[in-house]
Amino acid sequence: TLFTTPLAKLKKTDRFKWTPLIFVIDALDECSDGPSIADSLCQIASLADWLKVFVTSRAHPDLMQAFLSPENSQYDTIDLNDRDHDAANDIATYTRFCLRKMVDRRRLDGKWLEDGIVAKLSTLASGLFIWTSTAMRFVEAQDDKNYAMEFILAERARGSSSQERVPDAGSGLDTLYMAVAGTSQSDDRNGEL
């Protein structure tokens, strides 16, 4: 009813006759009741021709089943996981850019611009720009940036040891978040996050 009542009123107007109204739902897979929400979204989208629903999600089986069921056949899915595109070079460029900014501001030792360090950080990102962005923001926020950089490299390496193998990039991001959160509580040498 959160959407259906207002949409029923809007359906009677010509306001969106030429311009669609788009609902964007990001990370549906992170909702605890994603499949029932997916069913509701399909029902909502069928209320008016001018109403579009754009959903982002990992390819969760229950969600895929909800969107691809016969009664929801009017919906398209687009797989954005381009397995042919390797983002490693893009992430390395972004990593180098972030490090260069910190070095230029004299907040980080120039040794961090070495190709081996950039390559290691890029590899640790597992194809996720958000990992690199989070790691760089963490380092930037710390009083002792060199220590913070060493911590990121060491903590991430511990999180992906043979005993605690990281099965996917999302788990690597979780490991980084846990490391950053743990550091903010336990290390007086670092500033606020």
N, CA and C atoms as a LAMMPS dump frame, in Angstrom:
ITEM: TIMESTEP
0
ITEM: NUMBER OF ATOMS
579
ITEM: BOX BOUNDS ff ff ff
-5.0000000000000000e+02 5.0000000000000000e+02
-5.0000000000000000e+02 5.0000000000000000e+02
-5.0000000000000000e+02 5.0000000000000000e+02
ITEM: ATOMS id mol type element x y z
1 1 1 N 0.813 -1.209 0
2 1 2 C 0 0 0
3 1 3 C 0.858 1.275 0
4 2 1 N 2.112 1.142 0.373
5 2 2 C 2.995 2.304 0.37
6 2 3 C 3.073 2.931 -1.022
7 3 1 N 3.075 2.086 -2.048
8 3 2 C 3.154 2.579 -3.418
9 3 3 C 1.811 2.534 -4.146
10 4 1 N 1.026 1.513 -3.89
11 4 2 C -0.167 1.298 -4.695
12 4 3 C -1.202 2.407 -4.55
13 5 1 N -1.417 2.927 -3.348
14 5 2 C -2.423 3.985 -3.168
15 5 3 C -2.033 5.266 -3.91
16 6 1 N -0.823 5.794 -3.71
17 6 2 C -0.461 6.997 -4.473
18 6 3 C -0.419 6.753 -5.981
19 7 1 N 0.024 5.569 -6.402
20 7 2 C 0.097 5.273 -7.836
21 7 3 C -1.285 5.157 -8.462
22 8 1 N -2.232 4.645 -7.699
23 8 2 C -3.6 4.557 -8.223
24 8 3 C -4.136 5.958 -8.519
25 9 1 N -3.798 6.931 -7.653
26 9 2 C -4.224 8.312 -7.884
27 9 3 C -3.497 8.909 -9.082
28 10 1 N -2.212 8.64 -9.196
29 10 2 C -1.429 9.172 -10.318
30 10 3 C -1.84 8.557 -11.65
31 11 1 N -2.326 7.334 -11.597
32 11 2 C -2.713 6.629 -12.815
33 11 3 C -3.82 7.382 -13.561
34 12 1 N -4.602 8.123 -12.806
35 12 2 C -5.73 8.847 -13.397
36 12 3 C -5.318 10.156 -14.058
37 13 1 N -4.061 10.547 -13.9
38 13 2 C -3.597 11.808 -14.493
39 13 3 C -2.818 11.534 -15.773
40 14 1 N -2.622 12.583 -16.562
41 14 2 C -1.803 12.479 -17.773
42 14 3 C -0.38 12.975 -17.521
43 15 1 N -0.062 13.217 -16.271
44 15 2 C 1.226 13.829 -15.933
45 15 3 C 2.418 13.053 -16.497
46 16 1 N 2.361 11.742 -16.474
47 16 2 C 3.496 10.926 -16.903
48 16 3 C 3.26 10.274 -18.265
49 17 1 N 2.333 10.826 -19.007
50 17 2 C 1.991 10.237 -20.299
51 17 3 C 3.205 10.132 -21.223
52 18 1 N 4.059 11.169 -21.234
53 18 2 C 5.208 11.186 -22.141
54 18 3 C 6.54 10.974 -21.433
55 19 1 N 6.542 11.109 -20.13
56 19 2 C 7.774 10.928 -19.358
57 19 3 C 7.533 9.862 -18.303
58 20 1 N 8.278 8.774 -18.344
59 20 2 C 8.035 7.707 -17.364
60 20 3 C 8.509 8.097 -15.956
61 21 1 N 7.87 7.516 -14.984
62 21 2 C 8.293 7.608 -13.596
63 21 3 C 9.068 6.331 -13.316
64 22 1 N 10.272 6.48 -12.804
65 22 2 C 11.14 5.314 -12.607
66 22 3 C 11.437 5.149 -11.125
67 23 1 N 11.122 3.972 -10.603
68 23 2 C 11.525 3.598 -9.247
69 23 3 C 12.832 2.844 -9.375
70 24 1 N 13.83 3.236 -8.6
71 24 2 C 15.115 2.538 -8.598
72 24 3 C 15.269 1.862 -7.246
73 25 1 N 15.426 0.571 -7.285
74 25 2 C 15.628 -0.228 -6.08
75 25 3 C 17.022 -0.841 -6.2
76 26 1 N 17.921 -0.445 -5.318
77 26 2 C 19.303 -0.911 -5.379
78 26 3 C 19.527 -1.997 -4.33
79 27 1 N 20.277 -3.011 -4.687
80 27 2 C 20.698 -4.092 -3.785
81 27 3 C 19.521 -4.854 -3.199
82 28 1 N 18.588 -5.24 -4.036
83 28 2 C 17.423 -5.991 -3.576
84 28 3 C 17.832 -7.291 -2.883
85 29 1 N 18.934 -7.878 -3.323
86 29 2 C 19.402 -9.132 -2.727
87 29 3 C 19.783 -8.968 -1.26
88 30 1 N 19.998 -7.74 -0.81
89 30 2 C 20.368 -7.508 0.581
90 30 3 C 19.154 -7.37 1.493
91 31 1 N 17.962 -7.374 0.923
92 31 2 C 16.736 -7.318 1.722
93 31 3 C 16.431 -8.714 2.264
94 32 1 N 15.939 -8.772 3.481
95 32 2 C 15.666 -10.079 4.088
96 32 3 C 14.531 -10.819 3.387
97 33 1 N 13.604 -10.089 2.797
98 33 2 C 12.474 -10.721 2.119
99 33 3 C 12.447 -10.324 0.646
100 34 1 N 13.589 -10.437 -0.001
101 34 2 C 13.745 -10.022 -1.393
102 34 3 C 12.74 -10.621 -2.359
103 35 1 N 12.494 -11.953 -2.322
104 35 2 C 11.558 -12.536 -3.29
105 35 3 C 10.14 -11.964 -3.191
106 36 1 N 9.622 -11.746 -1.983
107 36 2 C 8.268 -11.184 -1.896
108 36 3 C 8.269 -9.722 -2.324
109 37 1 N 9.367 -9.018 -2.064
110 37 2 C 9.483 -7.636 -2.537
111 37 3 C 9.525 -7.624 -4.068
112 38 1 N 10.23 -8.588 -4.648
113 38 2 C 10.292 -8.685 -6.11
114 38 3 C 8.894 -8.891 -6.687
115 39 1 N 8.11 -9.768 -6.077
116 39 2 C 6.731 -9.976 -6.535
117 39 3 C 5.925 -8.681 -6.437
118 40 1 N 6.08 -7.963 -5.321
119 40 2 C 5.365 -6.69 -5.141
120 40 3 C 5.787 -5.672 -6.193
121 41 1 N 7.077 -5.613 -6.481
122 41 2 C 7.569 -4.674 -7.493
123 41 3 C 6.973 -4.983 -8.863
124 42 1 N 6.84 -6.247 -9.18
125 42 2 C 6.244 -6.628 -10.464
126 42 3 C 4.781 -6.192 -10.52
127 43 1 N 4.076 -6.351 -9.412
128 43 2 C 2.68 -5.909 -9.357
129 43 3 C 2.58 -4.394 -9.488
130 44 1 N 3.454 -3.686 -8.8
131 44 2 C 3.45 -2.22 -8.851
132 44 3 C 3.737 -1.737 -10.269
133 45 1 N 4.713 -2.356 -10.916
134 45 2 C 5.096 -1.935 -12.264
135 45 3 C 3.969 -2.144 -13.267
136 46 1 N 3.079 -3.057 -12.972
137 46 2 C 1.977 -3.306 -13.906
138 46 3 C 0.812 -2.336 -13.707
139 47 1 N 0.894 -1.438 -12.739
140 47 2 C -0.199 -0.5 -12.471
141 47 3 C -0.365 0.56 -13.551
142 48 1 N 0.722 0.932 -14.211
143 48 2 C 0.643 1.991 -15.225
144 48 3 C 1.729 1.777 -16.272
145 49 1 N 1.402 2.095 -17.51
146 49 2 C 2.373 1.936 -18.6
147 49 3 C 3.584 2.834 -18.427
148 50 1 N 3.381 3.994 -17.824
149 50 2 C 4.462 4.963 -17.674
150 50 3 C 5.349 4.694 -16.466
151 51 1 N 5.002 3.693 -15.675
152 51 2 C 5.772 3.368 -14.48
153 51 3 C 6.809 2.299 -14.811
154 52 1 N 8.055 2.586 -14.508
155 52 2 C 9.148 1.643 -14.742
156 52 3 C 9.824 1.345 -13.405
157 53 1 N 10.24 0.124 -13.226
158 53 2 C 10.945 -0.274 -12.008
159 53 3 C 12.304 -0.809 -12.434
160 54 1 N 13.345 -0.199 -11.889
161 54 2 C 14.721 -0.593 -12.189
162 54 3 C 15.309 -1.177 -10.909
163 55 1 N 15.739 -2.421 -10.959
164 55 2 C 16.222 -3.125 -9.773
165 55 3 C 17.648 -3.586 -10.014
166 56 1 N 18.51 -3.361 -9.026
167 56 2 C 19.847 -3.952 -9.08
168 56 3 C 19.933 -5.012 -7.991
169 57 1 N 20.639 -6.077 -8.307
170 57 2 C 20.761 -7.181 -7.369
171 57 3 C 21.812 -8.153 -7.873
172 58 1 N 22.406 -8.871 -6.954
173 58 2 C 23.206 -10.009 -7.37
174 58 3 C 22.238 -11.067 -7.886
175 59 1 N 22.733 -12.009 -8.622
176 59 2 C 21.884 -13.05 -9.22
177 59 3 C 21.498 -14.086 -8.164
178 60 1 N 20.653 -13.682 -7.243
179 60 2 C 20.166 -14.581 -6.195
180 60 3 C 19.085 -15.487 -6.786
181 61 1 N 19.159 -16.807 -6.591
182 61 2 C 18.212 -17.727 -7.24
183 61 3 C 16.744 -17.408 -6.957
184 62 1 N 16.392 -17.083 -5.715
185 62 2 C 14.991 -16.792 -5.392
186 62 3 C 14.505 -15.529 -6.105
187 63 1 N 15.374 -14.54 -6.213
188 63 2 C 14.989 -13.305 -6.91
189 63 3 C 14.841 -13.558 -8.401
190 64 1 N 15.77 -14.317 -8.961
191 64 2 C 15.687 -14.634 -10.384
192 64 3 C 14.388 -15.384 -10.679
193 65 1 N 14.026 -16.3 -9.794
194 65 2 C 12.799 -17.06 -9.978
195 65 3 C 11.582 -16.131 -9.943
196 66 1 N 11.579 -15.164 -9.016
197 66 2 C 10.447 -14.24 -8.917
198 66 3 C 10.321 -13.385 -10.182
199 67 1 N 11.434 -12.845 -10.661
200 67 2 C 11.369 -11.964 -11.825
201 67 3 C 11.164 -12.717 -13.14
202 68 1 N 11.624 -13.947 -13.202
203 68 2 C 11.528 -14.698 -14.453
204 68 3 C 10.35 -15.665 -14.493
205 69 1 N 9.469 -15.586 -13.502
206 69 2 C 8.297 -16.466 -13.502
207 69 3 C 7.397 -16.106 -14.683
208 70 1 N 6.574 -17.052 -15.168
209 70 2 C 5.724 -16.8 -16.34
210 70 3 C 4.808 -15.582 -16.183
211 71 1 N 4.28 -15.342 -14.983
212 71 2 C 3.398 -14.186 -14.804
213 71 3 C 4.15 -12.856 -14.846
214 72 1 N 5.466 -12.898 -14.766
215 72 2 C 6.271 -11.68 -14.839
216 72 3 C 7.128 -11.663 -16.107
217 73 1 N 6.627 -12.251 -17.16
218 73 2 C 7.42 -12.415 -18.378
219 73 3 C 7.719 -11.106 -19.106
220 74 1 N 7.047 -10.018 -18.75
221 74 2 C 7.284 -8.74 -19.434
222 74 3 C 8.543 -8.029 -18.929
223 75 1 N 9.235 -8.607 -18.003
224 75 2 C 10.417 -7.957 -17.443
225 75 3 C 11.691 -8.513 -18.052
226 76 1 N 12.655 -7.629 -18.218
227 76 2 C 13.938 -8.025 -18.792
228 76 3 C 14.993 -8.058 -17.704
229 77 1 N 15.941 -8.943 -17.869
230 77 2 C 17.104 -8.953 -16.989
231 77 3 C 18.333 -8.676 -17.837
232 78 1 N 19.249 -7.961 -17.253
233 78 2 C 20.505 -7.646 -17.923
234 78 3 C 21.628 -8.063 -16.984
235 79 1 N 22.475 -8.949 -17.434
236 79 2 C 23.604 -9.399 -16.629
237 79 3 C 24.737 -8.4 -16.797
238 80 1 N 25.036 -7.692 -15.721
239 80 2 C 26.102 -6.695 -15.773
240 80 3 C 27.462 -7.26 -15.381
241 81 1 N 27.495 -8.546 -15.098
242 81 2 C 28.766 -9.188 -14.786
243 81 3 C 29.438 -9.587 -16.088
244 82 1 N 30.11 -8.631 -16.691
245 82 2 C 30.8 -8.873 -17.954
246 82 3 C 32.066 -9.662 -17.657
247 83 1 N 31.969 -10.936 -17.79
248 83 2 C 33.1 -11.799 -17.447
249 83 3 C 34.283 -11.618 -18.406
250 84 1 N 34.027 -10.988 -19.551
251 84 2 C 35.105 -10.75 -20.496
252 84 3 C 35.906 -9.506 -20.136
253 85 1 N 35.339 -8.643 -19.288
254 85 2 C 36.035 -7.409 -18.919
255 85 3 C 36.749 -7.6 -17.592
256 86 1 N 38.039 -7.409 -17.608
257 86 2 C 38.842 -7.487 -16.397
258 86 3 C 39.093 -6.063 -15.912
259 87 1 N 38.567 -5.737 -14.754
260 87 2 C 38.674 -4.38 -14.22
261 87 3 C 40.007 -4.119 -13.525
262 88 1 N 40.913 -5.09 -13.531
263 88 2 C 42.171 -4.947 -12.796
264 88 3 C 42.948 -3.699 -13.22
265 89 1 N 43.046 -3.43 -14.513
266 89 2 C 43.785 -2.242 -14.967
267 89 3 C 43.088 -0.959 -14.535
268 90 1 N 41.757 -0.949 -14.6
269 90 2 C 41.008 0.225 -14.167
270 90 3 C 41.187 0.467 -12.667
271 91 1 N 41.146 -0.619 -11.893
272 91 2 C 41.313 -0.495 -10.442
273 91 3 C 42.738 -0.072 -10.116
274 92 1 N 43.718 -0.58 -10.84
275 92 2 C 45.107 -0.161 -10.622
276 92 3 C 45.272 1.33 -10.91
277 93 1 N 44.648 1.807 -11.969
278 93 2 C 44.716 3.238 -12.301
279 93 3 C 44.071 4.068 -11.202
280 94 1 N 42.921 3.635 -10.715
281 94 2 C 42.227 4.345 -9.638
282 94 3 C 43.056 4.317 -8.353
283 95 1 N 43.639 3.158 -8.048
284 95 2 C 44.473 3.025 -6.85
285 95 3 C 45.667 3.976 -6.93
286 96 1 N 46.341 3.973 -8.066
287 96 2 C 47.49 4.857 -8.256
288 96 3 C 47.079 6.331 -8.116
289 97 1 N 45.917 6.693 -8.675
290 97 2 C 45.395 8.054 -8.576
291 97 3 C 45.178 8.446 -7.113
292 98 1 N 44.537 7.579 -6.342
293 98 2 C 44.283 7.868 -4.921
294 98 3 C 45.583 7.997 -4.141
295 99 1 N 46.512 7.086 -4.386
296 99 2 C 47.801 7.132 -3.693
297 99 3 C 48.575 8.388 -4.078
298 100 1 N 48.55 8.747 -5.363
299 100 2 C 49.26 9.939 -5.839
300 100 3 C 48.737 11.185 -5.116
301 101 1 N 47.421 11.277 -4.945
302 101 2 C 46.845 12.429 -4.232
303 101 3 C 47.391 12.51 -2.807
304 102 1 N 47.484 11.37 -2.127
305 102 2 C 47.989 11.372 -0.753
306 102 3 C 49.476 11.688 -0.71
307 103 1 N 50.235 11.157 -1.662
308 103 2 C 51.675 11.439 -1.714
309 103 3 C 51.904 12.918 -2.018
310 104 1 N 51.166 13.459 -2.987
311 104 2 C 51.326 14.87 -3.357
312 104 3 C 51.001 15.804 -2.202
313 105 1 N 50.083 15.412 -1.373
314 105 2 C 49.739 16.229 -0.196
315 105 3 C 50.694 15.974 0.968
316 106 1 N 51.709 15.143 0.688
317 106 2 C 52.719 14.764 1.682
318 106 3 C 52.108 14.075 2.898
319 107 1 N 51.058 13.343 2.63
320 107 2 C 50.402 12.613 3.706
321 107 3 C 50.766 11.132 3.694
322 108 1 N 51.486 10.73 2.655
323 108 2 C 51.844 9.328 2.522
324 108 3 C 53.216 9.247 1.882
325 109 1 N 54.008 8.306 2.334
326 109 2 C 55.352 8.1 1.82
327 109 3 C 55.276 7.681 0.349
328 110 1 N 56.186 8.205 -0.471
329 110 2 C 56.213 7.912 -1.899
330 110 3 C 56.422 6.449 -2.24
331 111 1 N 56.918 5.656 -1.293
332 111 2 C 57.141 4.228 -1.57
333 111 3 C 55.845 3.499 -1.937
334 112 1 N 54.709 4.068 -1.528
335 112 2 C 53.44 3.418 -1.796
336 112 3 C 53.03 3.507 -3.261
337 113 1 N 53.731 4.296 -4.058
338 113 2 C 53.43 4.398 -5.485
339 113 3 C 54.141 3.333 -6.317
340 114 1 N 54.973 2.517 -5.688
341 114 2 C 55.687 1.481 -6.423
342 114 3 C 54.696 0.517 -7.07
343 115 1 N 55.052 0.06 -8.258
344 115 2 C 54.157 -0.805 -9.025
345 115 3 C 53.726 -2.049 -8.259
346 116 1 N 54.636 -2.631 -7.483
347 116 2 C 54.302 -3.845 -6.727
348 116 3 C 53.204 -3.598 -5.695
349 117 1 N 53.259 -2.451 -5.029
350 117 2 C 52.248 -2.113 -4.019
351 117 3 C 50.902 -1.849 -4.703
352 118 1 N 50.93 -1.074 -5.775
353 118 2 C 49.69 -0.782 -6.508
354 118 3 C 49.077 -2.087 -7.018
355 119 1 N 49.911 -2.976 -7.537
356 119 2 C 49.419 -4.259 -8.047
357 119 3 C 48.814 -5.094 -6.926
358 120 1 N 49.459 -5.103 -5.757
359 120 2 C 48.936 -5.895 -4.636
360 120 3 C 47.597 -5.342 -4.168
361 121 1 N 47.506 -4.027 -4.028
362 121 2 C 46.236 -3.416 -3.619
363 121 3 C 45.142 -3.688 -4.654
364 122 1 N 45.503 -3.616 -5.922
365 122 2 C 44.529 -3.873 -6.989
366 122 3 C 44.054 -5.321 -6.959
367 123 1 N 44.958 -6.235 -6.692
368 123 2 C 44.591 -7.644 -6.592
369 123 3 C 43.689 -7.879 -5.388
370 124 1 N 44.023 -7.249 -4.264
371 124 2 C 43.213 -7.408 -3.063
372 124 3 C 41.784 -6.896 -3.259
373 125 1 N 41.607 -5.964 -4.174
374 125 2 C 40.279 -5.402 -4.424
375 125 3 C 39.34 -6.428 -5.068
376 126 1 N 39.872 -7.486 -5.629
377 126 2 C 39.071 -8.556 -6.245
378 126 3 C 38.051 -8.032 -7.246
379 127 1 N 38.426 -6.999 -7.986
380 127 2 C 37.534 -6.47 -9.011
381 127 3 C 36.512 -5.472 -8.506
382 128 1 N 36.583 -5.088 -7.233
383 128 2 C 35.601 -4.171 -6.648
384 128 3 C 36.208 -2.793 -6.394
385 129 1 N 35.691 -1.793 -7.104
386 129 2 C 36.135 -0.432 -6.862
387 129 3 C 35.812 0.003 -5.432
388 130 1 N 34.704 -0.488 -4.887
389 130 2 C 34.306 -0.082 -3.542
390 130 3 C 35.338 -0.53 -2.51
391 131 1 N 36.014 -1.655 -2.758
392 131 2 C 37.062 -2.092 -1.835
393 131 3 C 38.191 -1.068 -1.845
394 132 1 N 38.632 -0.685 -3.028
395 132 2 C 39.722 0.285 -3.14
396 132 3 C 39.301 1.616 -2.546
397 133 1 N 38.115 2.067 -2.852
398 133 2 C 37.626 3.334 -2.328
399 133 3 C 37.579 3.318 -0.802
400 134 1 N 37.063 2.238 -0.229
401 134 2 C 36.986 2.118 1.231
402 134 3 C 38.374 2.085 1.853
403 135 1 N 39.267 1.312 1.268
404 135 2 C 40.631 1.226 1.795
405 135 3 C 41.333 2.582 1.728
406 136 1 N 41.176 3.29 0.621
407 136 2 C 41.838 4.595 0.474
408 136 3 C 41.23 5.641 1.422
409 137 1 N 39.926 5.604 1.614
410 137 2 C 39.294 6.543 2.567
411 137 3 C 39.751 6.243 3.985
412 138 1 N 39.899 4.961 4.299
413 138 2 C 40.397 4.568 5.612
414 138 3 C 41.802 5.131 5.835
415 139 1 N 42.681 4.921 4.866
416 139 2 C 44.055 5.412 4.993
417 139 3 C 44.059 6.935 5.115
418 140 1 N 43.293 7.606 4.277
419 140 2 C 43.235 9.073 4.281
420 140 3 C 42.762 9.617 5.627
421 141 1 N 41.884 8.897 6.308
422 141 2 C 41.309 9.372 7.569
423 141 3 C 42.231 9.156 8.768
424 142 1 N 43.295 8.394 8.599
425 142 2 C 44.154 8.06 9.728
426 142 3 C 45.253 9.095 9.949
427 143 1 N 45.674 9.236 11.206
428 143 2 C 46.773 10.142 11.532
429 143 3 C 48.087 9.612 10.959
430 144 1 N 48.335 8.33 11.146
431 144 2 C 49.564 7.701 10.645
432 144 3 C 49.198 6.897 9.394
433 145 1 N 49.275 7.547 8.252
434 145 2 C 48.83 6.943 7.006
435 145 3 C 49.706 5.768 6.563
436 146 1 N 51.007 5.853 6.823
437 146 2 C 51.894 4.747 6.463
438 146 3 C 51.542 3.499 7.276
439 147 1 N 51.279 3.697 8.557
440 147 2 C 50.855 2.577 9.395
441 147 3 C 49.524 2.014 8.902
442 148 1 N 48.595 2.904 8.55
443 148 2 C 47.279 2.467 8.075
444 148 3 C 47.405 1.654 6.791
445 149 1 N 48.299 2.087 5.895
446 149 2 C 48.492 1.349 4.646
447 149 3 C 49.073 -0.036 4.931
448 150 1 N 50.043 -0.091 5.83
449 150 2 C 50.608 -1.388 6.205
450 150 3 C 49.535 -2.277 6.824
451 151 1 N 48.671 -1.676 7.636
452 151 2 C 47.593 -2.421 8.269
453 151 3 C 46.645 -3.004 7.214
454 152 1 N 46.261 -2.19 6.236
455 152 2 C 45.346 -2.661 5.184
456 152 3 C 45.958 -3.865 4.464
457 153 1 N 47.2 -3.756 4.099
458 153 2 C 47.852 -4.857 3.384
459 153 3 C 47.96 -6.098 4.262
460 154 1 N 48.334 -5.927 5.525
461 154 2 C 48.511 -7.071 6.423
462 154 3 C 47.173 -7.669 6.843
463 155 1 N 46.2 -6.827 7.187
464 155 2 C 44.898 -7.331 7.64
465 155 3 C 44.189 -8.066 6.51
466 156 1 N 44.234 -7.523 5.327
467 156 2 C 43.581 -8.152 4.176
468 156 3 C 44.273 -9.468 3.868
469 157 1 N 45.605 -9.499 4.014
470 157 2 C 46.33 -10.735 3.745
471 157 3 C 45.937 -11.808 4.768
472 158 1 N 45.774 -11.409 6.037
473 158 2 C 45.342 -12.387 7.046
474 158 3 C 43.946 -12.902 6.734
475 159 1 N 43.07 -12.03 6.23
476 159 2 C 41.703 -12.429 5.912
477 159 3 C 41.626 -13.397 4.758
478 160 1 N 42.668 -13.471 3.934
479 160 2 C 42.632 -14.383 2.795
480 160 3 C 43.711 -15.459 2.903
481 161 1 N 44.082 -15.81 4.146
482 161 2 C 45.053 -16.874 4.328
483 161 3 C 44.447 -18.198 3.884
484 162 1 N 45.269 -19.204 3.78
485 162 2 C 44.771 -20.483 3.291
486 162 3 C 43.695 -21.047 4.212
487 163 1 N 43.761 -20.719 5.504
488 163 2 C 42.762 -21.209 6.442
489 163 3 C 41.444 -20.441 6.316
490 164 1 N 41.517 -19.16 5.969
491 164 2 C 40.331 -18.318 5.871
492 164 3 C 40.167 -17.822 4.434
493 165 1 N 40.234 -18.705 3.48
494 165 2 C 40.179 -18.327 2.071
495 165 3 C 38.924 -17.51 1.782
496 166 1 N 39.081 -16.383 1.121
497 166 2 C 37.954 -15.542 0.759
498 166 3 C 37.306 -16.133 -0.479
499 167 1 N 36.029 -16.581 -0.381
500 167 2 C 35.417 -17.252 -1.52
501 167 3 C 35.004 -16.327 -2.645
502 168 1 N 34.716 -15.061 -2.355
503 168 2 C 34.303 -14.15 -3.415
504 168 3 C 34.668 -12.724 -3.024
505 169 1 N 34.508 -11.831 -3.979
506 169 2 C 34.896 -10.445 -3.757
507 169 3 C 34.089 -9.812 -2.641
508 170 1 N 32.808 -10.154 -2.518
509 170 2 C 31.969 -9.587 -1.466
510 170 3 C 32.493 -9.93 -0.09
511 171 1 N 32.994 -11.15 0.079
512 171 2 C 33.571 -11.532 1.357
513 171 3 C 34.835 -10.739 1.638
514 172 1 N 35.601 -10.43 0.589
515 172 2 C 36.793 -9.601 0.763
516 172 3 C 36.427 -8.215 1.26
517 173 1 N 35.317 -7.691 0.786
518 173 2 C 34.839 -6.399 1.244
519 173 3 C 34.414 -6.49 2.702
520 174 1 N 33.737 -7.586 3.072
521 174 2 C 33.362 -7.787 4.467
522 174 3 C 34.598 -7.835 5.355
523 175 1 N 35.641 -8.519 4.893
524 175 2 C 36.886 -8.605 5.652
525 175 3 C 37.479 -7.22 5.86
526 176 1 N 37.479 -6.399 4.823
527 176 2 C 37.993 -5.042 4.941
528 176 3 C 37.17 -4.235 5.936
529 177 1 N 35.839 -4.313 5.83
530 177 2 C 34.981 -3.573 6.76
531 177 3 C 35.257 -3.982 8.207
532 178 1 N 35.378 -5.276 8.434
533 178 2 C 35.652 -5.758 9.79
534 178 3 C 37.014 -5.27 10.274
535 179 1 N 38.011 -5.291 9.416
536 179 2 C 39.343 -4.831 9.789
537 179 3 C 39.329 -3.345 10.134
538 180 1 N 38.661 -2.561 9.313
539 180 2 C 38.59 -1.113 9.537
540 180 3 C 37.83 -0.817 10.825
541 181 1 N 36.704 -1.493 11.02
542 181 2 C 35.909 -1.269 12.23
543 181 3 C 36.688 -1.691 13.467
544 182 1 N 37.388 -2.808 13.396
545 182 2 C 38.181 -3.268 14.528
546 182 3 C 39.309 -2.316 14.868
547 183 1 N 39.923 -1.747 13.868
548 183 2 C 41.02 -0.813 14.085
549 183 3 C 40.531 0.458 14.741
550 184 1 N 39.369 0.935 14.338
551 184 2 C 38.879 2.199 14.876
552 184 3 C 38.593 2.083 16.36
553 185 1 N 38.34 0.876 16.841
554 185 2 C 38.052 0.677 18.254
555 185 3 C 39.287 0.356 19.065
556 186 1 N 40.33 -0.183 18.424
557 186 2 C 41.43 -0.722 19.203
558 186 3 C 42.772 -0.017 19.064
559 187 1 N 42.907 0.941 18.182
560 187 2 C 44.225 1.526 17.915
561 187 3 C 44.208 3.025 18.122
562 188 1 N 44.919 3.479 19.153
563 188 2 C 44.955 4.911 19.46
564 188 3 C 45.753 5.714 18.444
565 189 1 N 46.551 5.054 17.585
566 189 2 C 47.37 5.8 16.624
567 189 3 C 46.563 6.311 15.443
568 190 1 N 45.348 5.852 15.309
569 190 2 C 44.536 6.235 14.171
570 190 3 C 43.461 7.223 14.558
571 191 1 N 43.093 8.063 13.61
572 191 2 C 42.054 9.065 13.829
573 191 3 C 40.672 8.48 13.666
574 192 1 N 39.686 9.345 13.626
575 192 2 C 38.312 8.907 13.448
576 192 3 C 38.078 8.427 12.029
577 193 1 N 37.158 7.51 11.887
578 193 2 C 36.769 7.032 10.555
579 193 3 C 35.662 7.903 10.026
